[in-house]
Amino acid sequence: MDYETKIFPRTGGYGRYNRVVVVFSWFPDFAVMLNLFSDVFYTSIPEFYHCKPDAQLLPPAFLPSNLSRQGYLNLTIPWVNGSGLSHCELFKYPHNASDFSAKFSRERVSCTVGWEYAHVAGLQSNFVTEWNLVCSDYWKIPLQHICFMTGWIWGYILLGTLCDWLGRRRCFLFSISLSCLLGAAVCLSSSVVAFLLLRLCQGAMLAGVFVSSYITRLELCDPPHRLMVAMIGGFFAMFAELLLPGLAAMCRYWPVLQAVATLPLILLLSYWCCASLFPESPRWLLATAQILRLKRSLQEFSSRNGVCLHDDMYPGETLLSEIDSAYGEDCQAAFYSVLELRRTRVIWKNCLILSFTLFIGTGIQYCFTRNLHSYSSNFYFGYFLRVITGALACIFICLSVNHFGRRGMLLLSAIITGLSSLLLLALTQYLRGGLVLVLSVVGLLFSQALAMLSAFFASEVMPTVVRGGCIGLVLAAGCVGMAASSLMELQNNSGYFLHHVVFASFAVLSVLCIMLLPESKRKPLPDSLKDGEKQRRPALFLSRPDRDDLPLLCARPARSEYDPDNYSCLVSATRRMLTKDKSPYRIAVPTDSPLLSDSETLENGSVREVAS
């Protein structure tokens, strides 16, 4: 049975209960993104820091009381032109030194007793200042981000597949439970290694929370509401990112901020106790042929939506009996994984292209944000500008995609992203600062739109039986693009130019790949692998309506009088009458129950026997 046309409308469609579940599916996005973007504050390097003066490096004749604080620092710490006091070196004087002028020969050594830091952005201490991850230990900062993104990659792949095996609700509850435990454990980290491992595992669980809630809300919507529902989830993520600087300023210390970010995850554990807030997707239950669970789910959705499911022509026939007649009593559940993609052609192609575009959309953002840092070194300037462009990208998608189509807007976003990147790559040294800023903002806006639309597009063209695994692969490719920026920082940005050239070239190449995608605007979600294989690209040139089709005298075939729905009702009613009824003629009067089984129909209905 087709879920979109035969089951979904008869259970209330996008009714009151579906809307309530969708609203509660937005809160996980807020909690997940609060933990994701808090990593920016954990690894923020203070703008000003230097070595602590070491009295052991000074001669006994030196009297610091005779100097001001700044004069004392100038004598003990080297001065670097253009950046102020040296971050990583101290002066070491000979033991018998008496002349402390600049002409006196003195040795430069590494910091010996630690560093002094200015306040970090929003915090007084973070991952960097607590374990002194500067100078020779600077490489541990991008390593931490790479480990965090690696956790997200594995989480998307493994837990996305788990969504297709165990279901959306079970995967969500499993992920949210472990993410709460790991979030609390991160607060108690006592070493760099423990922090890295715990953040890796927490990232994997957060990915499971995000992908399961993202898929569930789309599978409960009809085609006209899917885009708006997905983009409102994006606004919840933007709100979490916008709220983080204020939370960081209030918390002051990173363990407190981590505890505050974990609190919304703990509140989401209430979904475990109240199953109606996050039910299992009936579309997935039907696609995997889990008939008993499907019927219980449809009973709940129809009753909560206030829908009475019965046939006016055949009052004893309900949606449940039609499902029984369509699938039979011996129907076995069938589960699929992403390994099934090796047997497909169209699904694999669509998944590969959308993974490629999402990889470009997230990876190329580093090229634009780096230009923002060169325009202004203020942390909050680049941070809030990225949040604002993300909100504008959501608004742009909401206003344009339903009108012009998914594929057209994805193509436009890729073109503008590629052009902005190429212009910055070729003309930066000839452009003024204002033009560089404008191109960077435009490129950042459309690269974010490219990433958001790629994830949403993938959720619409991937079939239900493997939607979790396929979306996981697509989102994992996006995390690879996010981790690429940390690889550049790990090498002190020595490969930035090559990074920019590669992603600009990929953006141009993606324009050709997007033309091979189908169009999913106002179309039902595919459920089976067979439906997914039908998601082919539309014809490049539409045929003219006034052109004759051969043969010229092609008669339209007569419409068949066969109706499979009424026929299935007749077959199931006849089978029940022959197997269960003792009297040859029974007329069942329907009751007000929205869903009636066969036994309930005979017991609760008023039965009137007619003598033959």
Secondary structure, DSSP 8 states (H G I E B T S, - for coil): --IIIIITGGGTSS-HHHHHHHHHHHHHHHHHHHHHHHHHHHT---SSEEE---GGGS-TT--GGGS-HHHHHHHHS-EETTTEE-SSEEEE--TT----STTS--EEEE-SS-EEE--BTTEEE-HHHHHT--GGGTTHHHHHHHHHHHHHHHHHHHHHHHHHHH-HHHHHHHHHHHHHHHHHHHHT--SHHHHHHHHHHHHHHHHHHHHHHHHHHHHTS-HHHHHHHHHHHHHHHHHHHHHHHHHHHHHEEHHHHHHHHHHHHHHTTHHHH-GGGS---HHHHHHTT-HHHHHHHHHHHHHHTT-----SSSTT--HHHHHHHHH-TT-------GGGGGG-SHHHHHHHHHHHHHHHHHHTHHHHHHHHHHH---HHHHHHHHHHHHHHHHHHHHHHHHHH-HHHHHHHHHHHHHHHHHHHHHHGGGS-HHHHHHHHHHHHHHHHHHHHHHHHHHHHHS-GGGHHHHHHHHHHHHHHHHHHHHHHHHTTTTTHHHHHHHHHHHHHHHHHHHTTS---TT-----SHHHHHT-----SS---TTS--SSTT----------HHHHHHHHHHHHHHHHT-SSS-EEE---S-SS--HHHHHHHS-EEE---
